[in-house]
């Protein structure tokens, strides 16, 4: 399993990547949409965890671009602004089923990663 974490808060995203690696989940991280596009151009990931509000490019815009490069890529959105309900409509339009409100606990993140990957495997088997 290969995960890409994208958030403009470097300390948060690097810590999440480190904690995931301690639990056997290989995670790369970047702090901009541009860096994320370069990573996805070089390789396809199983899952991307994307901050919704970032400078220059929103997580929803980034999702559309990344999904073109890797159509089977699953997404989990995070936000530190507002509540989960504030983003459900927009992220549903973008085709994302998972939303987390910051601060995100590592346990909840791992639970959502596992759910998204199980869904991916089930859809791949069909």
JOTABEL-V297088 format. One record per residue. RES is the residue in one letter. PHI is phi in whole degrees, -180 to 180 (NA if undefined). PSI is psi in radians with two decimals (999 if undefined). Layout:
res & phi & psi
RES & PHI & PSI
RES & PHI & PSI
This chain:
res & phi & psi
X & NA & 2.29
X & -126 & 2.15
X & -118 & 2.45
X & -113 & 2.17
X & -103 & 2.27
X & -131 & 2.02
X & -160 & 2.47
X & -77 & -0.11
X & -92 & 1.65
X & -58 & -0.75
X & -63 & -0.76
X & -63 & -0.87
X & -72 & -0.64
X & -69 & -0.63
X & -67 & -0.76
X & -61 & -0.74
X & -62 & -0.75
X & -64 & -0.77
X & -67 & -0.63
X & -65 & -0.73
X & -63 & -0.60
X & -62 & -0.42
X & -103 & 0.27
X & 83 & 0.25
X & -106 & 2.07
X & -76 & 2.09
X & -133 & 2.22
X & -98 & 2.75
X & -141 & 2.61
X & -142 & 2.86
X & -114 & 0.02
X & -139 & 2.76
X & -63 & -0.64
X & -63 & -0.76
X & -64 & -0.67
X & -63 & -0.74
X & -64 & -0.65
X & -65 & -0.74
X & -62 & -0.78
X & -71 & -0.52
X & -68 & -0.53
X & -83 & -0.53
X & -162 & 2.68
X & -91 & 2.42
X & -102 & 2.85
X & -79 & -0.60
X & -153 & 2.55
X & -123 & 2.33
X & -106 & 2.03
X & -125 & 2.26
X & -71 & 2.36
X & -72 & -0.74
X & -105 & 1.89
X & -135 & 2.71
X & -64 & 2.59
X & 73 & -0.73
X & -147 & 2.18
X & -74 & 2.83
X & -61 & -0.58
X & -69 & -0.71
X & -64 & -0.77
X & -63 & -0.70
X & -59 & -0.77
X & -61 & -0.74
X & -69 & -0.81
X & -66 & -0.63
X & -66 & -0.50
X & -67 & -0.67
X & -75 & -0.69
X & -131 & 1.50
X & -60 & -0.45
X & -94 & 0.11
X & -67 & 2.26
X & -94 & 2.70
X & -130 & 2.48
X & -123 & 2.22
X & -99 & 2.53
X & -123 & 2.62
X & -146 & 2.52
X & -109 & 0.08
X & -121 & 2.06
X & 83 & -2.74
X & -123 & 3.02
X & -57 & -0.72
X & -63 & -0.55
X & -62 & -0.46
X & -111 & -0.13
X & -59 & -0.75
X & -64 & -0.87
X & -65 & -0.71
X & -75 & -0.51
X & -65 & -0.70
X & -62 & -0.57
X & -84 & -0.07
X & 85 & 0.49
X & -109 & 2.36
X & -103 & -0.16
X & -124 & 2.35
X & -138 & 2.39
X & -130 & 2.45
X & -101 & 2.25
X & -72 & 2.60
X & -74 & 2.42
X & -95 & 2.26
X & -83 & 2.59
X & -63 & -0.61
X & -63 & -0.79
X & -67 & -0.70
X & -61 & -0.80
X & -63 & -0.71
X & -60 & -0.80
X & -69 & -0.63
X & -61 & -0.83
X & -63 & -0.71
X & -62 & -0.82
X & -63 & -0.70
X & -72 & -0.60
X & -64 & -0.72
X & -63 & -0.72
X & -62 & -0.80
X & -63 & -0.72
X & -65 & -0.71
X & -72 & -0.52
X & -71 & -0.55
X & -73 & -0.37
X & -78 & 999
